[in-house]
């Protein structure tokens, strides 16, 4: 499987794109990402490719969210 690199014009655009992907996982597995990530890190879920991608997307989401929150705090 070949990885695709996507470049976004802003962290907000990236956050929206990642949130959309996360929403698909949450709907498919009927679990919110926070609960999924906790279970995944505890080793309670398999290392299927879909779970690895979900975990990576969730980590990316958290990092983007933190970056945007920091920028907003710097402006205020």
C-alpha positions as CSV (number, residue, x, y, z in Angstrom):
1,X,0.0,0.0,0.0
2,X,1.5,3.3,-1.0
3,X,1.1,6.2,1.3
4,X,-0.3,9.4,-0.1
5,X,0.9,12.8,1.1
6,X,-1.6,15.6,1.2
7,X,-0.6,19.2,1.9
8,X,-3.0,21.6,3.4
9,X,-3.0,25.4,3.2
10,X,-3.6,25.8,6.9
11,X,-3.7,23.8,10.1
12,X,-7.5,24.4,10.2
13,X,-7.9,22.8,6.8
14,X,-5.9,19.8,8.0
15,X,-7.9,19.6,11.2
16,X,-11.2,19.5,9.2
17,X,-9.9,16.8,6.9
18,X,-8.6,14.6,9.8
19,X,-11.9,15.1,11.7
20,X,-13.8,13.9,8.7
21,X,-11.7,10.7,8.5
22,X,-12.1,10.1,12.2
23,X,-15.8,10.5,11.9
24,X,-15.9,7.7,9.4
25,X,-14.0,5.4,11.8
26,X,-16.3,6.3,14.7
27,X,-19.4,5.6,12.7
28,X,-18.1,2.4,11.3
29,X,-17.1,1.0,14.7
30,X,-19.7,2.8,16.8
31,X,-17.0,4.1,19.2
32,X,-15.7,7.6,19.8
33,X,-12.0,8.1,19.1
34,X,-11.0,8.9,22.7
35,X,-12.4,5.5,23.9
36,X,-10.8,3.7,20.8
37,X,-7.4,5.3,21.4
38,X,-7.4,4.4,25.1
39,X,-8.3,0.7,24.3
40,X,-5.8,0.7,21.4
41,X,-3.0,1.9,23.6
42,X,-3.9,-0.6,26.3
43,X,-3.4,-3.4,23.7
44,X,-7.1,-4.3,23.8
45,X,-7.5,-4.0,20.1
46,X,-5.7,-5.7,17.2
47,X,-3.0,-4.1,15.1
48,X,-5.2,-4.2,12.0
49,X,-4.2,-1.6,9.4
50,X,-7.5,0.3,9.9
51,X,-6.8,0.6,13.7
52,X,-3.2,1.8,13.0
53,X,-4.5,4.4,10.6
54,X,-7.3,5.5,13.0
55,X,-4.7,5.8,15.9
56,X,-2.4,7.9,13.6
57,X,-5.3,10.1,12.5
58,X,-6.4,10.6,16.1
59,X,-2.8,11.5,17.2
60,X,-2.6,14.0,14.2
61,X,-6.0,15.4,15.2
62,X,-4.8,16.0,18.8
63,X,-1.6,17.7,17.6
64,X,-3.5,19.9,15.2
65,X,-6.1,20.8,17.8
66,X,-3.3,21.7,20.3
67,X,-1.5,23.8,17.7
68,X,-4.6,25.8,16.8
69,X,-5.6,26.2,20.5
70,X,-2.1,27.6,21.2
71,X,-2.3,30.0,18.3
72,X,-5.7,31.3,19.5
73,X,-4.3,31.7,23.0
74,X,-1.4,33.7,21.6
75,X,-3.7,36.1,19.9
76,X,-5.9,36.6,22.9
